[in-house]
Amino acid sequence: MKVALLSCSLVCCLSLLNQQEVQKKQEAACRGKSLPVTLLDVGGPKLPEPRTFSLLKGGISTRSRLVIRNRERFDDLWEQIVGPKEDKPAPPEVDFSREMLVVAAMGERPSSGYEIVITGACEVDNQVEVHVRSSNYTQCGGMQMGVITAPVDIVRMPKSDLPVVFRETEYPSTPSDCKELFKPK
């Protein structure tokens, strides 16, 4: 099932030819010191940067924004994402003495036409701002699988004790955004 969801995600995302170019224009600018953010490697293909989609499509059924600063909390989250199956993969290694994980989960959605991506982070005004882009491509038409998904993105970033706030962007947000996404090159 997860392989099918992964394949569906790749097909849907690859069909959006202009998506990276259009979405680069939409990203929030860093108002302070930019922080390195890297995708947590959960297996699967390497994704080009800037990423426009995530490989995780299930496990967290409600909308969530999380900061994971220790192994115990990550192990609990990993159990939730991979489920109770016997042959589940081990959680990726994370050095919590040097880094922390940031999670953005969209919650359950009725089709494959949804995406969530953590696009960057900045240290500004004595806090860490994490930029999250949620996408709803169902309003654009096109191919979507009629399966329940729960898009999730998890990134690594340098450990910080500063408070973390999430800056949200929704894209596409208008019918003209959809037209721009599907415009022939």
SERO-4910 file (N, C-alpha, C, O; in steps of 0.05 Angstrom, whole numbers):
BEGIN
 pado doro    nc1    nc2    nc3   cac1   cac2   cac3    cc1    cc2    cc3    oc1    oc2    oc3
  Met    A     16    -24      0      0      0      0     18     25      0     12     44    -15
  Lys    A     38     25     17     56     49     18     71     53     -8     76     75    -16
  Val    A     78     30    -21     92     32    -47     73     45    -67     81     61    -84
  Ala    A     47     37    -67     28     48    -85     24     78    -80     23     93    -99
  Leu    A     23     86    -55     20    114    -49     44    130    -57     42    152    -68
  Leu    A     68    118    -54     93    131    -62     93    135    -93     99    156   -103
  Ser    A     85    114   -107     84    115   -136     64    136   -146     70    152   -164
  Cys    A     41    136   -133     21    155   -140     31    184   -136     26    201   -152
  Ser    A     44    188   -113     54    214   -107     74    223   -128     73    246   -137
  Leu    A     92    206   -136    112    213   -156    100    219   -182    108    239   -195
  Val    A     80    204   -191     66    209   -217     52    236   -216     55    251   -235
  Cys    A     37    241   -194     23    266   -192     42    290   -193     37    310   -207
  Cys    A     63    288   -178     82    311   -176     98    315   -201    103    338   -208
  Leu    A    105    293   -214    120    296   -239    104    308   -261    114    319   -281
  Ser    A     77    306   -259     59    317   -280     57    347   -278     47    360   -297
  Leu    A     67    359   -257     66    388   -254     91    401   -264    109    407   -248
  Leu    A     93    405   -290    118    413   -303    130    439   -293    154    441   -289
  Asn    A    113    459   -289    124    485   -281    123    489   -251    129    512   -242
  Gln    A    117    469   -235    112    473   -207    135    485   -192    131    504   -177
  Gln    A    160    476   -196    182    487   -181    187    516   -187    191    532   -169
  Glu    A    186    523   -213    190    551   -220    169    570   -208    176    591   -198
  Val    A    144    561   -210    122    578   -200    124    580   -170    120    602   -158
  Gln    A    129    558   -156    129    559   -127    153    574   -115    150    585    -94
  Lys    A    175    574   -129    198    590   -120    190    619   -117    199    633    -98
  Lys    A    172    629   -135    163    656   -133    146    661   -109    143    684   -100
  Gln    A    133    640    -99    114    643    -77    126    640    -49    113    647    -29
  Glu    A    151    631    -47    163    625    -21    167    651     -4    173    672    -15
  Ala    A    163    647     22    167    670     40    197    675     43    213    656     44
  Ala    A    205    700     43    233    706     46    241    704     75    226    709     93
  Cys    A    266    695     79    277    694    106    282    722    116    296    738    102
  Arg    A    272    728    139    275    755    150    298    757    169    303    778    181
  Gly    A    313    735    172    336    735    191    358    717    181    363    716    157
  Lys    A    370    703    200    392    685    193    380    658    183    365    645    197
  Ser    A    386    652    158    376    627    146    389    603    160    413    603    166
  Leu    A    373    582    165    382    558    179    381    535    159    363    533    143
  Pro    A    401    517    159    401    494    141    379    475    149    375    468    172
  Val    A    364    466    129    342    447    132    347    424    112    349    430     88
  Thr    A    347    399    121    350    377    103    329    356    108    321    351    131
  Leu    A    320    344     87    299    323     88    309    300    105    332    291    101
  Leu    A    293    290    123    299    265    138    297    242    118    276    238    106
  Asp    A    319    228    114    320    206     95    304    182    105    312    170    125
  Val    A    282    176     93    265    154    101    265    132     80    247    115     79
  Gly    A    285    133     62    285    114     40    272    126     16    260    148     18
  Gly    A    273    112     -6    261    123    -30    280    139    -47    303    141    -40
  Pro    A    270    150    -69    288    166    -86    298    192    -74    284    203    -56
  Lys    A    321    201    -82    331    227    -74    315    248    -88    310    246   -112
  Leu    A    306    268    -74    289    289    -85    306    313    -93    323    321    -77
  Pro    A    300    326   -116    314    350   -123    307    373   -105    285    375    -95
  Glu    A    325    392   -102    320    416    -87    314    439   -106    327    439   -127
  Pro    A    297    457   -101    280    457    -77    258    436    -80    248    432   -102
  Arg    A    252    423    -58    232    402    -59    204    414    -62    198    435    -51
  Thr    A    187    400    -77    160    408    -80    141    387    -69    116    391    -69
  Phe    A    151    365    -60    134    345    -48    150    328    -28    175    329    -28
  Ser    A    136    313    -12    148    295      8    142    266      1    122    261    -13
  Leu    A    157    248     11    152    219      5    133    207     25    122    185     20
  Leu    A    129    219     48    112    207     69     83    215     63     76    238     59
  Lys    A     65    194     64     37    199     57     18    188     78     -6    185     72
  Gly    A     27    181    102      9    170    121     20    169    149     43    176    154
  Gly    A      3    161    167     11    157    194      1    177    214     -5    170    237
  Ile    A     -1    203    206    -10    223    225    -37    234    215    -38    249    195
  Ser    A    -58    226    227    -85    231    217    -96    258    222   -116    266    211
  Thr    A    -83    274    240    -92    301    246    -71    321    238    -47    315    238
  Arg    A    -79    345    233    -61    367    226    -42    371    250    -52    375    273
  Ser    A    -16    371    245      3    374    267     28    389    258     36    388    235
  Arg    A     39    404    276     65    417    273     81    410    298     73    417    320
  Leu    A    103    396    294    118    385    317    148    392    315    159    395    294
  Val    A    160    395    339    189    397    341    198    374    358    189    372    381
  Ile    A    215    357    347    224    333    361    253    338    369    271    341    352
  Arg    A    258    338    396    285    343    406    298    320    420    320    323    431
  Asn    A    285    296    421    297    273    434    288    247    421    268    246    407
  Arg    A    304    226    426    300    200    414    273    188    421    259    176    404
  Glu    A    265    190    446    240    177    455    216    188    440    199    173    431
  Arg    A    215    214    437    192    226    423    193    219    393    172    214    381
  Phe    A    217    217    382    220    209    354    211    180    350    197    173    331
  Asp    A    219    162    368    211    134    366    180    131    367    169    115    352
  Asp    A    167    147    384    138    146    386    126    156    359    107    144    349
  Leu    A    137    178    348    127    188    323    132    168    300    114    164    284
  Trp    A    155    156    300    161    136    279    142    113    280    133    103    259
  Glu    A    135    103    303    116     82    307     89     90    295     76     74    282
  Gln    A     81    115    300     56    125    289     57    126    258     37    119    245
  Ile    A     79    134    247     81    137    218     82    109    204     68    105    184
  Val    A     98     91    213    101     65    199     80     45    207     76     25    193
  Gly    A     67     49    230     46     31    238     56      6    252     80      3    257
  Pro    A     37    -12    259     44    -35    276     54    -59    262     56    -81    274
  Lys    A     61    -57    236     69    -81    221     95    -93    232    112    -78    244
  Glu    A     99   -119    228    123   -132    239    148   -125    224    169   -123    237
  Asp    A    147   -121    198    172   -115    183    177    -85    179    188    -77    158
  Lys    A    169    -69    198    173    -40    195    202    -33    196    218    -45    209
  Pro    A    209    -12    180    237     -3    180    244     11    206    228     22    220
  Ala    A    270      9    213    280     22    237    279     52    232    282     61    209
  Pro    A    276     68    252    277     97    248    304    106    239    324     95    248
  Pro    A    305    127    222    331    138    214    347    147    238    336    156    258
  Glu    A    374    146    236    391    156    257    390    187    258    391    200    237
  Val    A    388    197    282    388    226    286    405    231    311    402    219    332
  Asp    A    424    250    308    441    258    331    427    281    345    431    305    338
  Phe    A    411    275    365    396    295    379    413    314    396    403    333    407
  Ser    A    439    308    399    456    326    413    464    350    395    472    371    405
  Arg    A    461    346    368    468    367    349    445    377    332    446    399    321
  Glu    A    424    361    330    402    368    312    375    362    324    373    347    343
  Met    A    355    373    312    327    368    320    311    363    294    320    369    272
  Leu    A    288    352    297    270    346    274    246    365    276    236    371    298
  Val    A    237    373    253    213    389    251    193    374    233    201    365    211
  Val    A    168    372    242    148    356    228    125    374    221    115    389    238
  Ala    A    115    371    196     90    384    188     73    362    176     80    349    157
  Ala    A     50    358    188     31    338    179      4    352    171     -6    369    186
  Met    A     -6    344    148    -30    357    138    -55    345    150    -77    357    150
  Gly    A    -54    320    160    -77    305    169    -90    290    145    -81    294    122
  Glu    A   -110    274    150   -121    258    129   -135    275    108   -148    294    114
  Arg    A   -131    266     83   -143    279     60   -156    257     42   -147    234     43
  Pro    A   -177    264     27   -192    244     12   -179    235    -15   -191    218    -28
  Ser    A   -157    246    -23   -145    238    -48   -115    244    -48   -104    254    -28
  Ser    A   -102    238    -70    -73    242    -72    -66    271    -81    -43    277    -86
  Gly    A    -85    288    -83    -81    315    -93    -72    335    -72    -76    359    -76
  Tyr    A    -60    326    -51    -51    344    -29    -21    340    -23    -11    318    -27
  Glu    A     -8    360    -14     21    359     -9     28    379     13     15    399     17
  Ile    A     48    372     29     59    390     49     89    389     49    100    367     47
  Val    A    102    412     50    132    413     49    142    435     67    131    457     68
  Ile    A    162    428     83    176    448     99    197    460     80    216    446     72
  Thr    A    194    485     73    211    497     52    235    512     63    253    518     47
  Gly    A    237    516     89    261    530    100    256    538    128    235    535    140
  Ala    A    277    550    140    276    560    168    295    583    171    316    584    158
  Cys    A    288    601    189    304    624    195    304    629    225    285    623    239
  Glu    A    326    640    235    327    650    263    323    680    261    338    694    249
  Val    A    301    689    274    294    717    273    279    724    299    263    709    308
  Asp    A    285    748    310    271    758    334    271    737    356    251    734    370
  Asn    A    294    724    361    298    706    383    279    681    381    270    671    402
  Gln    A    273    673    357    257    649    353    264    637    326    277    650    309
  Val    A    256    612    322    261    598    297    234    599    281    214    589    291
  Glu    A    235    610    257    211    610    240    215    587    220    235    585    206
  Val    A    196    569    219    196    547    200    174    552    179    151    557    186
  His    A    182    552    154    164    558    132    152    532    121    166    514    113
  Val    A    125    530    121    111    507    112     92    514     89     77    534     91
  Arg    A     93    499     68     75    503     45     56    480     42     65    457     39
  Ser    A     31    485     44     10    465     39     -2    469     12     -7    491      3
  Ser    A     -5    447     -3    -16    449    -30    -41    431    -33    -42    409    -23
  Asn    A    -61    442    -46    -86    428    -52    -90    430    -82   -101    449    -93
  Tyr    A    -81    409    -96    -82    408   -125   -109    399   -135   -114    399   -159
  Thr    A   -127    391   -117   -154    381   -126   -169    404   -140   -185    399   -157
  Gln    A   -164    428   -131   -179    451   -144   -168    457   -172   -181    473   -186
  Cys    A   -146    444   -179   -135    449   -206   -144    428   -226   -139    431   -250
  Gly    A   -159    409   -217   -167    387   -236   -143    369   -240   -125    368   -224
  Gly    A   -144    353   -261   -122    335   -266   -125    309   -252   -145    304   -239
  Met    A   -105    292   -254   -106    265   -243   -100    264   -213    -80    274   -204
  Gln    A   -118    252   -199   -114    246   -170   -125    219   -165   -146    211   -176
  Met    A   -112    204   -147   -121    178   -140   -141    181   -117   -137    198    -99
  Gly    A   -162    165   -117   -183    166    -97   -175    149    -73   -188    129    -67
  Val    A   -153    157    -59   -144    142    -36   -140    162    -13   -135    186    -18
  Ile    A   -144    153     11   -140    170     34   -110    172     39    -96    152     41
  Thr    A   -100    197     40    -72    202     46    -70    220     71    -90    232     79
  Ala    A    -47    222     81    -42    240    104    -14    251    101      5    242    114
  Pro    A    -10    270     83     17    281     76     32    291    101     21    304    118
  Val    A     58    283    102     75    290    124    103    298    113    112    285     93
  Asp    A    116    317    124    143    324    117    159    326    143    150    337    163
  Ile    A    183    315    143    201    316    166    229    325    157    240    313    138
  Val    A    239    345    170    266    355    163    283    356    188    274    357    211
  Arg    A    310    355    183    330    358    203    339    388    203    339    400    181
  Met    A    346    398    226    358    424    227    375    426    252    372    410    270
  Pro    A    393    445    254    411    448    277    394    450    303    373    464    303
  Lys    A    403    437    324    389    439    349    388    467    359    407    482    357
  Ser    A    365    475    370    361    502    381    342    500    405    323    484    404
  Asp    A    347    516    425    328    517    447    309    540    444    291    545    461
  Leu    A    311    555    422    293    577    417    265    567    412    262    544    402
  Pro    A    245    583    417    218    574    410    215    573    380    228    588    365
  Val    A    198    554    370    194    550    342    166    559    335    147    551    348
  Val    A    164    576    314    138    584    303    137    575    274    157    574    260
  Phe    A    113    569    265    109    560    238     95    582    222     75    593    230
  Arg    A    107    588    198     95    607    179     83    591    156     97    577    142
  Glu    A     57    593    153     43    577    134     37    591    108     30    615    107
  Thr    A     40    576     86     32    586     59     15    565     46     22    541     47
  Glu    A     -6    572     33    -22    553     18    -19    560    -12    -20    583    -21
  Tyr    A    -14    538    -27     -9    542    -56    -18    517    -71    -12    495    -61
  Pro    A    -32    517    -92    -43    542   -105    -66    553    -89    -81    538    -76
  Ser    A    -69    579    -90    -90    591    -74   -112    604    -91   -133    612    -81
  Thr    A   -107    606   -117   -127    618   -135   -128    602   -161   -109    587   -167
  Pro    A   -150    604   -176   -151    591   -203   -128    599   -221   -119    583   -237
  Ser    A   -119    624   -220    -97    632   -237    -71    618   -229    -54    613   -247
  Asp    A    -67    612   -204    -44    596   -196    -45    568   -209    -24    559   -219
  Cys    A    -68    556   -211    -71    530   -224    -64    532   -254    -49    515   -264
  Lys    A    -73    553   -267    -66    557   -295    -36    560   -299    -25    550   -318
  Glu    A    -23    575   -281      6    579   -282     20    552   -279     40    547   -292
  Leu    A     11    535   -260     24    510   -255     24    492   -280     43    478   -286
  Phe    A      1    492   -294     -2    474   -317      3    486   -344     -2    474   -365
  Lys    A     14    510   -344     20    524   -369     43    509   -384     63    502   -371
  Pro    A     40    504   -410     62    491   -425     87    507   -424     86    532   -424
  Lys    A    110    494   -423    135    508   -424    142    518   -451    162    531   -454
***
